[in-house]
Amino acid sequence: MADPEVHERITARRAELDELEEQLGKQLSEVRAERAERDELAVAVGVWQRMSEQLADERATAGSPVVQVAGRAVWLVPDRASSGTSWLWRWGCGSG
């Protein structure tokens, strides 16, 4: 017959390993969730960069309608009554 102390030690070690397996499984799930979040953030950064570039291109093409006048940001708004070549000032728009 087996020594009861050896049997006890084996049973205790199996319990330790079972607990460790459970902890590692939980950690693996957390890492996978964080990896998914990281991938989503990478996509969001890519979209933000493309939108920023597109907005910069549109502003450059439009002739930069937001300008500084007397230290305040103003928008240049096309005059609807004319052929679109004259501009009106709209005070207090944007940040300033």
Buried (B, 14 or more C-beta within 10 A) or exposed (E): EEEEEEEEEEEEEEEEEEEEEEEEEEEEEEEEEEEEEEEEEEEEEEEEEEEEEEEEEEEEEEEEBBBEEEEEBBBBEEEEEEEEEEBEEEEEBEEE
